Amino acid sequence: MTSAGDFDLNSLSATQQEALQQYTDVTSQEIKDAIPLLERSQWNVQIAIAKFFDGEGPDPVAEAQAAHDNIPRATARHENLHESLLDASSRPHRPARRPQTEPAPRVVPRPSVLYRTPFLVAVLFAPFRVGYKVFAGIFGSLFYFLSFLPQSIRPRLAASSISKGLRQTSGRRVTLPKETAQRFRRDFEEEYGAHGLPFFEGGHAQAFDTAKRDLKFLLTVLLSPEHDDTETFVRNTLLSPEVVNFINDPANNVIVWGGNVLDSEAYQVSREYNCAKYPFSCVICLTPKEGSTRMGIVKRLAGPLTAEAYLAGIQGAITKHGPDLNGVRSERAAQEMARDLRSQQDSAYERSLAADRERARQKREAAAAAAAAEKRAQEEAEAAVRLQEQRRRWREWRATTIAPEPDAAAKDVVRLALNMPPSSGAGRVIRKFTNTTTLDELYAFVECYELLQAEPGKKKVEKPEGYEHKYGFQIASVLPRETFEPSAAATVGEKMGRGGNLVVEDLSPDEDGE
């Protein structure tokens, strides 16, 4: 075997040639068509035979392999050797490169600890506490009445901000992070009206984990209602259309979390992030170059900034660190695609094994059914042979028990003319019977008529045990028609009188069953 069509069979390995031979022996397909099908089936003979007879459906392995070819690859990191040497020579005293970004801690709210003032200290400072409450009540009432004055003549007192801070700090109980976030959003909307900022509905730790998991930028905004620039910053900078549109753009991957430093959680965040000036914002993201799981502060924005400067700071941080996150996304996508590919390949292999097992099971069941049918047919044939042998022995025995025909001088004789069936070839038989002859004996005479004619002498024959004989014919009178069943009680004298003409009719299998 050297070639077939355009295929050089000598280029096939011994295993492939054996697989080709087995496949063509079963399917009788042309070699030029068989080789491509075997190649698509990875030279698996069973899979190729199944595809030939059942048709080729979608190939999960081929689809998975095609998907593997389209796996996104991680962005390669390019570095200029000259610049690296210059950078190393400019810092000869540094043995290793230090992180370029400040680490971003994960802040978990700590429950507030209730401090109990010692009894003696509380007694000594009781007058000062009472005086402070009286002073605050008086000035609070005064500022309340001054609020009704026109804006033009209303005194611009710095203490108004203190009063506002006192009103906001009073009664702020410690709540869960989610409830604190909801309260911040509610107060923010009451103070500044409807806005388009998608504040994260959860604690700072949850927003931190979400940004780390989804490879997004976390914009943390801390506001202090006691600061004079808070309202101007929020209205003119944070809620400017440019900033709001940039944050809401899904392509920028920004999660915004806001907090009031009068709340316990936001205060802890400000302490951990070394916040010294309000309003305060910072951009946090994963820094893969400095650690695969390290989160860093890539931009700090403190103080009253304009909308342009604020937006430029955020955009600069995202532009600088966005490619690093895109590289991590590509690596994760490649890993996920590789896992999906392995899963699809394993699933395809399992389905192929399941199909092979199912075909093997069907083949075993078909072989078992054929063997059972053959065994059943053999048993039925053997039973039919045994039944025929018992029928023959019964007829030989019954022929010996039939009484001879009465003499002509005998009285009480019934003369019957029996028209035998054409299959017997006996024609019309005329015989005398005693009037006490039962119908069962009449049936036995017809059944054994051939034996009685062939063997007039009687020989000793045993009755077969366990055999119940069934006659394949029936005897009926002509006019009027009446069918007589074999009976050991009824006699021919009772049914026919002195004589009669009878017809012996063969029974078909259906009539016999009925």
Secondary structure by P-SEA (a helix, b strand, c coil): cccccccccccccaaaaaaaaaaaaaccccaaaaaaaaaaacccaaaaaaaaaacccccaaaaaaaaaaaccccbbbbbcaaaaaaaaaacccccccccccccccccccccbbbbbccaaaaaaaaaaaaaaaaaaaaaaaaaaaaccccccccccccaaaaaaaaaaacccccccaaaaaaaaaaaaaaaccccccccccccaaaaaaaaaaabbbbbbbbbbccccaaaaaaacccccaaaaaaaaccccbbbbbbbbcccaaaaaaaaaaccccccbbbbbbbbcccccccccccccccccccaaaaaaaaaaaaaaaaaaaaaaaaaaaaaaaaaaaaaaaaaaaaaaaaaaaaaaaaaaaaaaaaaaaaaaaaaaaaaaaaaaaaaaaaaaaaaaaccccccccccbbbbbbbbcccccccccccccccccccaaaaaaaaaaaaaaaaccccccccccccbbbbbcbbbbbcccbbbbcccccccccccccccbbbbbbbbccccccc
